[in-house]
């Protein structure tokens, strides 16, 4: 079987940087990275499937895959709460199963993965700067012994070269989520402030008393504070409240 040649470090880093620049968001970048990784290790007659697992606070999920089959193969492990990718992420260690048909590490998982036509896997952890998060590059093949010693070394070299791009993508995603959470908090604060003003005007009370009234209504009705505030605004004819960002 002809061995694929891994591009030099400078070339791989440049390719990853191009992926970051050419994709519209983090999700698209990760999908392209998974497809790029699968192509890097596929050879004529041996198609490799790639999934990228991200684990945060012991909760794992596939954030990207080279296709639906790779995603399905990753998700099979989650049903058993263990497997090559999860082990690689949890223990920050490489996991290589040359032939599932001859391996007994995870008997139930091994049985089902071979039923899906997969015979070998190589899971390599991605180094991330966030101590609460780990990631793994998961390479699957329908052939036994698809990843020899040279291929394993290439995979480790590739992950090292690509890790900066993945770390940057994860960082961008975390900042995007933080920004989204902040925006949602500000929008909730706006409608609560408007409702507080309405209560102050109607009841000639203090701001603290107005907020206490909203909190009591929220508790008594078992409804979120924002929903109570929005109902107060709408009952006063204010309609839907929006937060304006300039």
N, CA and C of each residue as an Amber inpcrd file, in Angstrom:
protein
   738
   0.8450000  -1.1920000   0.0000000   0.0000000   0.0000000   0.0000000
   0.8820000   1.2440000   0.0000000   0.6380000   2.1560000  -0.9120000
   1.4620000   3.3520000  -1.0170000   1.2160000   4.2800000   0.1580000
   2.3040000   4.7370000   0.7860000   2.1900000   5.6140000   1.9370000
   2.0080000   7.0610000   1.4900000   1.0370000   7.7860000   2.0480000
   0.8970000   9.1960000   1.7170000   2.0470000   9.9760000   2.3150000
   2.4550000  11.0220000   1.6430000   3.5420000  11.8580000   2.1350000
   2.9750000  13.0640000   2.8650000   3.3580000  13.2240000   4.1160000
   2.8930000  14.3660000   4.8940000   3.7010000  15.5940000   4.5030000
   2.9970000  16.6710000   4.2320000   3.6830000  17.8950000   3.8670000
   4.5370000  18.3780000   5.0320000   5.5320000  19.2090000   4.7190000
   6.3920000  19.7430000   5.7490000   5.6240000  20.6240000   6.7060000
   6.1960000  20.8690000   7.9080000   5.5160000  21.6730000   8.9240000
   5.0430000  23.0200000   8.4120000   5.8840000  23.7160000   7.6440000
   5.5020000  25.0360000   7.1500000   4.2900000  24.9430000   6.2350000
   4.2690000  23.9080000   5.3710000   3.1550000  23.7320000   4.4450000
   1.8600000  23.4200000   5.1810000   1.9190000  22.5080000   6.1480000
   0.7180000  22.1440000   6.9020000   0.1750000  23.3490000   7.6650000
   1.0530000  24.0870000   8.3400000   0.6070000  25.2700000   9.0850000
  -0.0450000  26.2670000   8.1430000   0.5630000  26.4700000   6.9610000
   0.0050000  27.4060000   5.9830000  -1.3720000  26.9380000   5.5140000
  -1.5280000  25.6280000   5.2960000  -2.8140000  25.0900000   4.8630000
  -3.8840000  25.2920000   5.9400000  -3.5160000  25.0790000   7.1940000
  -4.4610000  25.2680000   8.2970000  -4.8430000  26.7340000   8.4140000
  -3.8510000  27.6200000   8.2590000  -4.1410000  29.0540000   8.3030000
  -5.0860000  29.4500000   7.1750000  -4.8770000  28.8730000   5.9860000
  -5.7680000  29.1560000   4.8620000  -7.1930000  28.6920000   5.1690000
  -7.3110000  27.5350000   5.8180000  -8.6400000  27.0400000   6.1920000
  -9.3350000  28.0330000   7.1220000  -8.5800000  28.5530000   8.1050000
  -9.1460000  29.5270000   9.0350000  -9.6090000  30.7830000   8.3130000
  -8.8130000  31.2330000   7.3440000  -9.1390000  32.4670000   6.6350000
 -10.2680000  32.2730000   5.6310000 -10.3720000  31.0760000   5.0650000
 -11.3220000  30.8570000   3.9770000 -12.6880000  30.3680000   4.4350000
 -12.8210000  29.9980000   5.7130000 -14.1080000  29.5030000   6.2000000
 -14.8260000  30.6000000   6.9850000 -16.1760000  30.6570000   6.8910000
 -16.9280000  31.7620000   7.4890000 -17.0470000  31.7100000   9.0030000
 -16.9180000  30.5230000   9.6070000 -17.0570000  30.4260000  11.0580000
 -16.2940000  29.2150000  11.5640000 -16.2820000  29.0590000  12.8740000
 -15.5080000  27.9790000  13.4980000 -16.0320000  26.6120000  13.0930000
 -17.3500000  26.4620000  13.0360000 -17.9330000  25.1690000  12.6740000
 -17.4760000  24.7460000  11.2760000 -17.5020000  25.6830000  10.3430000
 -17.0680000  25.3760000   8.9790000 -15.5760000  25.0460000   8.9470000
 -14.7790000  25.7630000   9.7330000 -13.3430000  25.4890000   9.7880000
 -13.0740000  24.0680000  10.2780000 -13.7630000  23.6700000  11.3520000
 -13.5380000  22.3440000  11.9110000 -13.9470000  21.2520000  10.9230000
 -15.0440000  21.4640000  10.1840000 -15.4580000  20.4940000   9.1800000
 -14.3950000  20.3740000   8.0920000 -13.8650000  21.5160000   7.6620000
 -12.8180000  21.4980000   6.6370000 -11.5500000  20.8300000   7.1710000
 -11.2380000  21.0670000   8.4410000 -10.0590000  20.4370000   9.0440000
 -10.2230000  18.9240000   9.0730000 -11.4290000  18.4470000   9.3990000
 -11.6760000  17.0030000   9.4280000 -11.5280000  16.4050000   8.0260000
 -12.0740000  17.0850000   7.0230000 -11.9450000  16.5860000   5.6520000
 -10.4830000  16.6220000   5.1830000  -9.7950000  17.6840000   5.5420000
  -8.3680000  17.8130000   5.1970000  -7.5750000  16.6840000   5.8390000
  -7.8790000  16.3790000   7.0880000  -7.1640000  15.3190000   7.8120000
  -7.4190000  13.9580000   7.1760000  -8.6820000  13.7030000   6.8280000
  -9.0100000  12.4240000   6.1900000  -8.2600000  12.2720000   4.8710000
  -8.2110000  13.3400000   4.0960000  -7.5120000  13.2880000   2.8110000
  -6.0150000  13.0730000   2.9950000  -5.4490000  13.6560000   4.0630000
  -4.0120000  13.5320000   4.3170000  -3.5900000  12.0780000   4.5320000
  -4.4980000  11.2640000   5.0950000  -4.1240000   9.9030000   5.4720000
  -4.7890000   8.8270000   4.6120000  -5.5980000   9.2430000   3.6500000
  -6.1920000   8.2830000   2.7220000  -5.1930000   7.9470000   1.6230000
  -5.2590000   6.7130000   1.1400000  -4.4300000   6.2680000   0.0210000
  -5.3230000   5.5390000  -0.9690000  -4.8650000   5.3240000  -2.1800000
  -5.6720000   4.5530000  -3.1390000  -6.0490000   3.1860000  -2.5590000
  -7.3280000   2.9130000  -2.4910000  -7.8000000   1.6450000  -1.9380000
  -7.9770000   1.6440000  -0.4370000  -7.6450000   2.7370000   0.2240000
  -7.8110000   2.8150000   1.6800000  -8.3150000   4.1950000   2.0680000
  -9.6340000   4.3700000   2.0500000 -10.2200000   5.6480000   2.4490000
 -10.2230000   5.7460000   3.9690000  -9.7340000   6.8560000   4.4770000
  -9.7080000   7.1000000   5.9180000 -10.8210000   8.0760000   6.2730000
 -11.5340000   7.7730000   7.3630000 -12.6160000   8.6270000   7.8520000
 -12.1190000   9.3510000   9.1050000 -12.4750000  10.6150000   9.2380000
 -11.9400000  11.4090000  10.3510000 -13.0460000  12.1100000  11.1350000
 -12.9420000  12.0090000  12.4560000 -13.8200000  12.7570000  13.3460000
 -12.9760000  13.5270000  14.3440000 -13.4730000  14.6580000  14.7960000
 -12.7720000  15.4450000  15.8130000 -13.6550000  15.5190000  17.0480000
 -13.1760000  14.9580000  18.1460000 -13.9120000  14.9440000  19.4040000
 -13.4160000  16.0790000  20.3010000 -14.3480000  16.7970000  20.8810000
 -14.0010000  17.8250000  21.8690000 -14.6340000  17.4330000  23.1960000
 -13.8130000  17.3950000  24.2410000 -14.3110000  17.0370000  25.5710000
 -14.1050000  18.2180000  26.5070000 -15.2060000  18.6670000  27.1140000
 -15.1440000  19.7460000  28.0920000 -15.8640000  19.2840000  29.3590000
 -15.1580000  19.3690000  30.4960000 -15.7330000  18.9780000  31.7860000
 -16.2990000  17.5550000  31.7110000 -15.5180000  16.6650000  31.0720000
 -15.8300000  15.2310000  30.9690000 -17.0090000  14.9260000  30.0470000
 -17.5540000  15.9410000  29.3940000 -18.6410000  15.7380000  28.4410000
 -18.0820000  15.8580000  27.0330000 -18.3010000  14.8100000  26.2110000
 -17.6740000  14.7640000  24.8890000 -18.6960000  14.8550000  23.7740000
 -18.2520000  15.3800000  22.6500000 -19.0950000  15.4500000  21.4680000
 -18.2320000  15.5830000  20.2310000 -18.7590000  15.1410000  19.1070000
 -18.0460000  15.2830000  17.8430000 -18.3410000  16.6590000  17.2700000
 -17.3240000  17.4870000  17.1710000 -17.5200000  18.8590000  16.6950000
 -17.3430000  18.9640000  15.1890000 -16.7650000  17.9340000  14.5680000
 -16.5850000  17.9550000  13.1180000 -16.2720000  16.5510000  12.6380000
 -16.5640000  16.3030000  11.3640000 -16.2530000  15.0010000  10.7800000
 -16.0600000  15.1640000   9.2840000 -15.3610000  14.1980000   8.7050000
 -15.1420000  14.2360000   7.2610000 -16.3780000  13.7950000   6.4990000
 -17.3620000  13.2600000   7.2060000 -18.6120000  12.8170000   6.5850000
 -19.5040000  12.1780000   7.6220000 -20.7040000  11.7930000   7.1990000
 -21.6690000  11.2160000   8.1370000 -21.1770000   9.9100000   8.7410000
 -20.4180000   9.1220000   7.9710000 -19.9490000   7.8460000   8.5110000
 -18.9790000   8.0700000   9.6580000 -18.0620000   9.0230000   9.5010000
 -17.1140000   9.3200000  10.5740000 -17.8410000   9.8000000  11.8200000
 -18.8490000  10.6500000  11.6420000 -19.6200000  11.1420000  12.7880000
 -20.3230000   9.9830000  13.4940000 -20.9090000   9.0760000  12.7130000
 -21.5900000   7.9280000  13.2960000 -20.6130000   7.0540000  14.0750000
 -19.4090000   6.8610000  13.5390000 -18.4140000   6.0290000  14.2190000
 -17.9800000   6.6520000  15.5370000 -17.8460000   7.9720000  15.5650000
 -17.5370000   8.6600000  16.8170000 -18.6710000   8.4670000  17.8240000
 -19.8900000   8.6850000  17.3580000 -21.0340000   8.6700000  18.2650000
 -21.3340000   7.2890000  18.8180000 -20.9150000   6.2450000  18.1140000
 -21.0740000   4.8900000  18.6520000 -20.3950000   4.7780000  20.0100000
 -19.2390000   5.4310000  20.1530000 -18.4950000   5.3500000  21.4110000
 -19.2490000   6.0070000  22.5520000 -19.9360000   7.1020000  22.2310000
 -20.6370000   7.8220000  23.2900000 -21.7390000   6.9570000  23.9030000
 -22.2900000   6.0510000  23.1060000 -23.3230000   5.1490000  23.6380000
 -22.7550000   4.2080000  24.7000000 -21.4540000   3.9100000  24.5840000
 -20.8030000   3.0180000  25.5440000 -20.0130000   3.8000000  26.5950000
 -19.9740000   5.1220000  26.4460000 -19.2420000   6.0030000  27.3720000
 -17.7540000   5.6790000  27.4220000 -17.2570000   4.9880000  26.3910000
 -15.8270000   4.6920000  26.3250000 -15.4970000   4.2490000  24.9140000
 -14.2260000   4.2840000  24.6020000 -13.7790000   3.9220000  23.2680000
 -12.4730000   4.6370000  22.9670000 -11.8950000   4.4110000  21.7940000
 -10.5850000   4.9920000  21.4740000 -10.5360000   6.5100000  21.5860000
 -11.5240000   7.1940000  21.0070000 -11.5050000   8.6650000  21.0110000
 -11.6780000   9.2140000  22.4260000 -12.6120000   8.6420000  23.1600000
 -12.8540000   9.1070000  24.5240000 -11.6440000   8.8250000  25.4110000
 -11.0250000   7.6680000  25.2380000  -9.8380000   7.3360000  26.0150000
  -8.6980000   8.3120000  25.6960000  -8.5390000   8.6260000  24.4060000
  -7.4790000   9.5530000  23.9970000  -7.6860000  10.9250000  24.6210000
  -8.9420000  11.3780000  24.6610000  -9.2380000  12.6950000  25.2310000
  -9.0940000  12.7000000  26.7470000  -9.6200000  11.6740000  27.3930000
  -9.6080000  11.6350000  28.8550000  -8.1980000  11.5170000  29.4140000
  -7.3940000  10.6700000  28.7780000  -6.0730000  10.3740000  29.3350000
  -4.9520000  11.1020000  28.5970000  -5.3070000  11.9190000  27.6070000
  -4.3290000  12.6650000  26.8060000  -3.2490000  11.7010000  26.3240000
  -3.6880000  10.6330000  25.6890000  -2.7530000   9.6250000  25.2160000
  -3.2080000   9.0840000  23.8720000  -2.2770000   8.6930000  23.0670000
  -2.5980000   8.1060000  21.7670000  -3.2210000   6.7210000  21.9650000
  -4.2590000   6.4260000  21.1880000  -4.8800000   5.1020000  21.2240000
  -4.8770000   4.5380000  19.7990000  -4.2620000   3.3790000  19.6480000
  -4.1490000   2.7580000  18.3280000  -4.6310000   1.3130000  18.4080000
  -5.6880000   1.0110000  17.6600000  -6.1920000  -0.3610000  17.5680000
  -5.9180000  -0.8470000  16.1460000  -4.8910000  -1.6780000  15.9460000
  -4.5500000  -2.1320000  14.5880000  -5.6430000  -2.9670000  13.9320000
  -6.3480000  -3.7820000  14.7610000  -7.3860000  -4.6470000  14.2000000
  -8.4420000  -4.9180000  15.2690000  -9.6270000  -4.3300000  15.0880000
 -10.6980000  -4.5170000  16.0590000 -11.0890000  -5.9890000  16.1900000
 -10.9570000  -6.7410000  15.1090000 -11.3520000  -8.1530000  15.1370000
 -10.4570000  -8.9750000  16.0670000  -9.2630000  -8.4660000  16.3690000
  -8.3340000  -9.1890000  17.2420000  -8.1130000  -8.4720000  18.5710000
  -8.9100000  -7.4510000  18.8300000  -8.7290000  -6.6450000  20.0370000
  -9.8970000  -6.8650000  20.9890000  -9.6230000  -6.7930000  22.2910000
 -10.6760000  -7.0200000  23.2780000 -10.7160000  -5.9030000  24.3200000
 -10.2390000  -4.7090000  23.9560000 -10.2140000  -3.5990000  24.9070000
 -11.6180000  -3.1800000  25.3050000 -12.4990000  -3.0650000  24.3060000
 -13.9080000  -2.7010000  24.5330000 -14.7630000  -3.7150000  23.7710000
 -15.0260000  -4.8790000  24.3550000 -15.6840000  -5.9760000  23.6170000
 -16.9710000  -5.5780000  22.8970000 -17.8760000  -4.8690000  23.5920000
 -19.1510000  -4.5270000  22.9700000 -18.9620000  -3.5150000  21.8530000
 -18.1400000  -2.5090000  22.1230000 -17.8760000  -1.5010000  21.0940000
 -17.1360000  -2.1260000  19.9190000 -16.1270000  -2.9670000  20.2020000
 -15.3760000  -3.6190000  19.1290000 -16.2980000  -4.4070000  18.2090000
 -17.2590000  -5.0860000  18.8100000 -18.1810000  -5.9150000  18.0200000
 -19.0170000  -5.0570000  17.0830000 -19.5730000  -3.9740000  17.6000000
 -20.4550000  -3.1620000  16.7770000 -19.6900000  -2.3760000  15.7210000
 -18.4580000  -1.9460000  16.0460000 -17.6980000  -1.1660000  15.0740000
 -17.2430000  -2.0640000  13.9150000 -16.9340000  -3.3210000  14.1910000
 -16.5750000  -4.2350000  13.1040000 -17.8000000  -4.5670000  12.2570000
 -18.9790000  -4.5950000  12.8900000 -20.2120000  -4.8140000  12.1270000
 -20.4720000  -3.6680000  11.1490000 -19.9120000  -2.4850000  11.4730000
 -20.0290000  -1.3340000  10.5750000 -18.8650000  -1.2690000   9.5870000
 -18.0800000  -2.3410000   9.5180000 -17.0440000  -2.4320000   8.5000000
 -15.7130000  -1.7980000   8.8390000 -15.5270000  -1.3500000  10.0900000
 -14.2770000  -0.6940000  10.4820000 -13.3610000  -1.7120000  11.1760000
 -12.0910000  -1.7220000  10.7550000 -11.1610000  -2.6860000  11.3310000
 -10.0460000  -2.0460000  12.1420000  -9.7290000  -0.7680000  11.8710000
  -8.6400000  -0.1460000  12.6400000  -8.9380000   1.3130000  12.9080000
  -8.3250000   1.8260000  13.9830000  -8.5240000   3.2200000  14.3750000
  -7.2400000   3.7620000  14.9950000  -7.0440000   5.0440000  14.7820000
  -5.9400000   5.7520000  15.4310000  -6.5090000   7.0520000  15.9800000
  -6.4530000   7.2290000  17.3080000  -6.9540000   8.4400000  17.9670000
  -5.7740000   9.1610000  18.6010000  -5.5690000  10.4010000  18.1870000
  -4.4290000  11.1880000  18.6790000  -4.9590000  12.4350000  19.3740000
  -4.5740000  12.6670000  20.6310000  -5.0730000  13.8500000  21.3490000
  -4.4750000  15.1320000  20.8020000  -5.3080000  16.1790000  20.7800000
  -4.8590000  17.5180000  20.4010000  -4.4830000  18.2860000  21.6500000
  -3.3080000  18.8950000  21.7040000  -2.9940000  19.7480000  22.8540000
  -3.7810000  21.0450000  22.7870000  -4.4820000  21.3680000  23.8710000
  -5.2500000  22.6100000  23.9540000  -4.7610000  23.4100000  25.1560000
  -4.8690000  24.7240000  25.0610000  -4.3990000  25.5800000  26.1550000
  -5.3660000  25.5880000  27.3250000  -6.6370000  25.2750000  27.0720000
  -7.6580000  25.2570000  28.1160000  -7.5780000  23.9360000  28.8760000
  -7.2470000  23.9970000  30.1730000  -7.0970000  22.7730000  30.9660000
  -8.4160000  22.0210000  31.1150000  -9.5430000  22.7240000  30.9570000
 -10.8490000  22.0780000  31.1230000 -11.2980000  21.3770000  29.8460000
 -10.5430000  21.5390000  28.7570000 -10.9510000  20.9680000  27.4750000
  -9.8210000  20.1620000  26.8590000 -10.1910000  19.0720000  26.2040000
  -9.2450000  18.2860000  25.4200000  -9.9330000  17.9170000  24.1080000
  -9.1210000  17.5650000  23.1270000  -9.6720000  17.1900000  21.8320000
  -8.9010000  16.0140000  21.2720000  -9.5190000  15.3170000  20.3470000
  -8.8550000  14.1750000  19.7440000  -9.1560000  14.0820000  18.2570000
  -8.1460000  13.7350000  17.4650000  -8.3080000  13.4830000  16.0410000
  -8.4680000  11.9770000  15.8740000  -9.5800000  11.5570000  15.2990000
  -9.9140000  10.1420000  15.2120000  -9.8910000   9.6960000  13.7500000
  -9.0170000   8.7480000  13.4300000  -8.8670000   8.2580000  12.0660000
  -9.3160000   6.7970000  12.0100000 -10.2710000   6.4950000  11.1210000
 -10.8210000   5.1470000  10.9910000 -10.5090000   4.5850000   9.6020000
 -10.3550000   3.2720000   9.5330000 -10.1370000   2.6120000   8.2480000
 -10.8810000   1.2770000   8.2110000 -11.3180000   0.8910000   7.0250000
 -11.9690000  -0.4030000   6.8560000 -10.9440000  -1.5400000   6.7950000
  -9.6650000  -1.1990000   6.7050000  -8.6120000  -2.2070000   6.5790000
  -7.9080000  -2.4490000   7.9120000  -7.5880000  -3.7030000   8.2250000
  -6.7740000  -3.9640000   9.4170000  -5.3520000  -3.4720000   9.1900000
  -4.6920000  -3.0700000  10.2660000  -3.3050000  -2.6040000  10.2030000
  -3.1190000  -1.4710000   9.1930000  -4.1210000  -0.5920000   9.1210000
  -4.0740000   0.5080000   8.1570000  -3.0710000   1.5800000   8.5570000
  -2.7600000   1.6380000   9.8630000  -1.8540000   2.6770000  10.3530000
  -0.6050000   2.0190000  10.9320000   0.4330000   1.9190000  10.0990000
   1.6770000   1.3210000  10.5740000   2.4610000   2.3430000  11.3940000
   3.6480000   1.9820000  11.8140000   4.4360000   2.8600000  12.6810000
   4.7150000   4.2030000  12.0140000   4.9770000   4.1740000  10.7170000
   5.2430000   5.4290000  10.0000000   4.0000000   6.3080000   9.9570000
   2.8270000   5.6790000   9.7490000   1.5750000   6.4410000   9.7000000
   1.2490000   7.0320000  11.0680000   1.5160000   6.2840000  12.1170000
   1.2820000   6.7790000  13.4760000   2.1620000   7.9960000  13.7480000
   3.4180000   7.9280000  13.3190000   4.3150000   9.0630000  13.5110000
   3.8490000  10.2600000  12.7010000   3.3840000  10.0140000  11.4750000
   2.8780000  11.1140000  10.6470000   1.6660000  11.7570000  11.3000000
   0.7960000  10.9320000  11.8910000  -0.4070000  11.4680000  12.5310000
  -0.0420000  12.3520000  13.7140000   0.9200000  11.9120000  14.5010000
   1.3540000  12.7170000  15.6440000   2.0130000  14.0190000  15.1880000
   2.8240000  13.9330000  14.1350000   3.4450000  15.1450000  13.6000000
   2.3870000  16.1000000  13.0610000   1.4070000  15.5280000  12.3690000
   0.3460000  16.3440000  11.7740000  -0.4540000  17.0600000  12.8620000
  -0.8040000  16.3370000  13.9260000  -1.5720000  16.9420000  15.0160000
  -0.7860000  18.0830000  15.6540000   0.5000000  17.8810000  15.8440000
   1.3300000  18.9520000  16.4060000   1.3250000  20.1790000  15.4970000
   1.3990000  19.9490000  14.2050000   1.4290000  21.0440000  13.2460000
   0.0710000  21.7470000  13.1380000  -1.0060000  20.9660000  13.2950000
  -2.3500000  21.5330000  13.1290000  -2.9370000  22.0630000  14.4300000
  -2.2780000  21.7870000  15.5540000  -2.8730000  22.0850000  16.8600000
  -3.1040000  23.5790000  17.0890000  -2.2110000  24.4290000  16.5660000
  -2.3950000  25.8650000  16.7620000  -3.6870000  26.3380000  16.1210000
  -3.9780000  25.8160000  14.9360000  -5.2240000  26.1850000  14.2680000
  -6.4430000  25.7390000  15.0520000  -6.3820000  24.5130000  15.6040000
  -7.5080000  24.0210000  16.3920000  -7.6550000  24.8100000  17.6820000
  -6.5260000  25.1220000  18.3400000  -6.6050000  25.8940000  19.5790000
  -7.2110000  27.2650000  19.3120000  -6.8190000  27.8740000  18.1930000
  -7.3710000  29.1840000  17.8420000  -8.8650000  29.0760000  17.5620000
  -9.2710000  28.0070000  16.8710000 -10.6860000  27.8180000  16.5660000
 -11.5080000  27.6370000  17.8360000 -10.9870000  26.8300000  18.7680000
 -11.6940000  26.6130000  20.0410000 -11.7820000  27.9180000  20.8150000
 -10.6890000  28.6980000  20.8130000 -10.6800000  29.9780000  21.5130000
 -11.7120000  30.9320000  20.9160000 -11.7770000  30.9820000  19.5810000
 -12.7640000  31.8300000  18.9060000 -14.1790000  31.3890000  19.2810000
 -14.3980000  30.0780000  19.2890000 -15.7250000  29.5580000  19.6310000
 -16.1150000  29.9330000  21.0570000 -15.1460000  29.8410000  21.9780000
 -15.4270000  30.1840000  23.3720000 -15.7480000  31.6760000  23.5080000
 -14.9910000  32.5220000  22.8010000 -15.2610000  33.9620000  22.8510000
 -16.6150000  34.2910000  22.2230000 -16.9430000  33.5730000  21.1410000
 -18.2340000  33.7940000  20.4870000 -19.3720000  33.4270000  21.4210000
 -19.1980000  32.3070000  22.1580000 -20.2330000  31.8850000  23.0910000
 -20.3520000  32.8720000  24.2370000 -19.1960000  33.3670000  24.7130000
 -19.2120000  34.3660000  25.7790000 -19.9330000  35.6270000  25.3270000
 -19.6430000  36.0620000  24.0920000 -20.2950000  37.2520000  23.5550000
 -21.7970000  37.0410000  23.4170000 -22.1940000  35.8330000  22.9770000
 -23.6190000  35.5350000  22.8320000 -24.3190000  35.5340000  24.1880000
 -23.6370000  34.9590000  25.1940000 -24.2100000  34.9400000  26.5370000
 -24.3450000  36.3480000  27.0980000 -23.3310000  37.1870000  26.8460000
 -23.3690000  38.5690000  27.3220000 -24.4980000  39.3320000  26.6550000
 -24.6660000  39.1210000  25.3590000 -25.7340000  39.7950000  24.6300000
 -27.1020000  39.3990000  25.1850000 -27.2760000  38.0830000  25.4380000
 -28.5500000  37.6010000  25.9840000 -28.8030000  38.2010000  27.3640000
 -27.7330000  38.3010000  28.1750000 -27.8850000  38.8870000  29.5120000
 -28.2840000  40.3570000  29.4210000 -27.6850000  41.0750000  28.4760000
 -28.0070000  42.4890000  28.3080000 -29.4450000  42.6730000  27.8280000
 -29.8950000  41.7810000  26.9430000 -31.2680000  41.8670000  26.4500000
 -32.2610000  41.6030000  27.5840000 -31.9450000  40.6350000  28.4470000
 -32.8080000  40.3640000  29.6000000 -32.8290000  41.5600000  30.5450000
 -31.6550000  42.1570000  30.7440000 -31.5580000  43.3110000  31.6360000
 -32.3900000  44.4790000  31.1270000 -32.4220000  44.6490000  29.7900000
 -33.1720000  45.7650000  29.2090000 -34.6610000  45.6500000  29.5120000
 -35.2500000  44.4970000  29.2590000 -36.6960000  44.3480000  29.4580000
 -37.0370000  44.4310000  30.9480000 -36.1350000  43.9550000  31.8150000
 -36.3710000  44.0540000  33.2610000 -36.3330000  45.5150000  33.6990000
 -35.3840000  46.2700000  33.1480000 -35.2850000  47.6930000  33.4900000
 -36.5340000  48.4550000  33.0380000 -37.0350000  48.1330000  31.8380000
 -38.2370000  48.8160000  31.3310000 -39.4400000  48.4750000  32.2070000
 -39.5690000  47.1920000  32.5720000 -40.6880000  46.7710000  33.4230000
 -40.5950000  47.4360000  34.7960000 -39.3910000  47.5660000  35.3120000
 -39.1870000  48.2410000  36.6000000 -39.6610000  49.6870000  36.5240000
 -39.3310000  50.3620000  35.4270000 -39.7720000  51.7470000  35.2520000
 -41.2830000  51.8670000  35.2020000 -41.9310000  50.9090000  34.5480000
 -43.4030000  50.9250000  34.4590000 -44.0210000  50.7670000  35.8420000
 -43.4870000  49.8400000  36.6380000 -44.0260000  49.6070000  37.9910000
 -43.8100000  50.8370000  38.8650000 -42.6330000  51.4650000  38.7520000
 -42.3590000  52.6820000  39.5240000 -43.3850000  53.7660000  39.1920000
 -43.6710000  53.9300000  37.8910000 -44.6250000  54.9540000  37.4640000
 -46.0400000  54.6350000  37.9300000 -46.4200000  53.3550000  37.8610000
 -47.7850000  52.9610000  38.2190000 -48.0150000  52.9490000  39.7320000
 -46.9940000  52.5640000  40.4890000 -47.1770000  52.3810000  41.9300000
 -46.4790000  53.4320000  42.7850000 -45.7530000  54.3390000  42.1180000
 -45.0010000  55.3760000  42.8240000 -44.1580000  54.7710000  43.9450000
 -43.3910000  53.7510000  43.5580000 -42.5310000  53.0540000  44.5230000
 -41.0680000  53.2380000  44.1260000 -40.1820000  52.6880000  44.9320000
 -38.7570000  52.7800000  44.6280000 -38.3630000  51.6910000  43.6230000
 -37.1620000  51.8440000  43.0920000 -36.6610000  50.8400000  42.1480000
 -36.5350000  49.4750000  42.8290000 -36.0270000  49.4690000  44.0510000
 -35.8620000  48.2150000  44.7780000 -37.2020000  47.5260000  45.0050000
 -38.2280000  48.3170000  45.3510000 -39.5580000  47.7440000  45.5630000
 -40.1340000  47.2000000  44.2650000 -39.8810000  47.8930000  43.1660000
 -40.3850000  47.4350000  41.8700000 -39.7490000  46.1090000  41.4700000
 -38.4360000  46.0030000  41.6740000 -37.7410000  44.7630000  41.3360000
 -38.2120000  43.6080000  42.2190000 -38.4630000  43.8990000  43.4950000
 -38.9720000  42.8670000  44.4060000 -40.3190000  42.3420000  43.9310000
 -41.1750000  43.2440000  43.4150000 -42.4810000  42.8220000  42.9030000
 -42.3230000  41.8760000  41.7160000 -41.3810000  42.1760000  40.8230000
 -41.1430000  41.3150000  39.6590000 -40.6070000  39.9580000  40.1120000
 -39.6910000  39.9660000  41.0850000 -39.1210000  38.7140000  41.5850000
 -40.1800000  37.8440000  42.2500000 -41.0770000  38.4680000  43.0120000
 -42.1360000  37.7070000  43.6780000 -43.0780000  37.0810000  42.6590000
 -43.4210000  37.8610000  41.6130000 -44.2990000  37.3390000  40.5630000
 -43.6250000  36.1670000  39.8410000 -42.3280000  36.2970000  39.6170000
 -41.5720000  35.2300000  38.9560000 -41.5850000  33.9640000  39.7960000
 -41.3770000  34.1190000  41.1110000 -41.3510000  32.9710000  42.0130000
 -42.7220000  32.3250000  42.1510000 -43.7500000  33.1370000  42.3070000
 -45.1100000  32.6160000  42.4990000 -45.6260000  31.8740000  41.2710000
 -45.2780000  32.3830000  40.1000000 -45.7570000  31.7760000  38.8500000
 -44.7890000  30.7190000  38.3070000 -43.6150000  30.6110000  38.9340000
 -42.5750000  29.6990000  38.4500000 -42.2360000  30.0000000  36.9910000
 -42.0700000  31.2910000  36.7160000 -41.7600000  31.7750000  35.3740000
 -40.4870000  32.5990000  35.4560000 -39.6760000  32.5620000  34.4080000
 -38.4220000  33.3160000  34.4050000 -38.6780000  34.8120000  34.5670000
 -37.7120000  35.4590000  35.2110000 -37.8120000  36.8940000  35.4810000
 -38.0470000  37.6870000  34.2000000 -37.3330000  37.3340000  33.1470000
 -37.4800000  38.0620000  31.8880000 -38.8840000  37.9340000  31.3260000
 -39.4890000  36.7330000  31.4420000 -40.8390000  36.5150000  30.9070000
 -41.8590000  37.3590000  31.6620000 -41.6980000  37.4550000  32.9870000
 -42.6030000  38.2890000  33.7840000 -42.4600000  39.7550000  33.3750000
 -41.2020000  40.1890000  33.2340000 -40.9460000  41.5770000  32.8580000
 -41.5360000  41.8940000  31.4880000 -41.3800000  40.9740000  30.5340000
 -41.9180000  41.1870000  29.1930000 -43.4420000  41.2880000  29.2280000
 -44.0920000  40.4700000  30.0690000 -45.5510000  40.5140000  30.1970000
 -46.0040000  41.8590000  30.7650000 -45.2260000  42.3910000  31.7120000
 -45.5590000  43.6940000  32.2970000 -45.4720000  44.7900000  31.2390000
 -44.4100000  44.7390000  30.4370000 -44.2220000  45.7450000  29.3820000
 -45.3420000  45.6550000  28.3510000 -45.6790000  44.4460000  27.9460000
 -46.7240000  44.2710000  26.9380000 -48.0920000  44.6920000  27.4540000
 -48.3590000  44.4360000  28.7400000 -49.6550000  44.8400000  29.3150000
 -49.7690000  46.3570000  29.3940000 -48.6200000  47.0340000  29.4240000
 -48.6280000  48.4960000  29.4680000 -48.6160000  49.1030000  28.0630000
 -48.6580000  48.2250000  27.0560000 -48.6890000  48.7100000  25.6780000
 -47.3260000  48.9550000  25.0740000 -46.2700000  48.4350000  25.7350000
 -44.9090000  48.6840000  25.2450000 -44.4550000  47.7530000  24.1450000
 -45.1850000  46.6480000  23.9420000 -44.7980000  45.7000000  22.9010000
 -43.5110000  44.9700000  23.2460000 -42.8850000  44.4330000  22.2010000
 -41.6510000  43.6720000  22.4060000 -40.4730000  44.6270000  22.5940000
 -39.6910000  44.4030000  23.6560000 -38.5520000  45.2620000  23.9610000
 -37.2910000  44.7260000  23.3200000 -36.5390000  45.6000000  22.6740000
 -35.2830000  45.2180000  22.0600000 -34.1320000  45.9780000  22.6770000
 -32.9540000  45.3460000  22.6590000 -31.7460000  46.0350000  23.1150000
 -31.0080000  46.5230000  21.8680000 -30.6340000  47.7800000  21.8610000
 -29.9630000  48.3620000  20.7120000 -28.4650000  48.4470000  20.9730000
 -27.6960000  47.7800000  20.0880000 -26.2500000  47.8100000  20.1900000
 -25.7060000  48.7320000  19.1180000 -24.9280000  49.7280000  19.4990000
 -24.3600000  50.6520000  18.5290000 -22.8550000  50.6420000  18.6360000
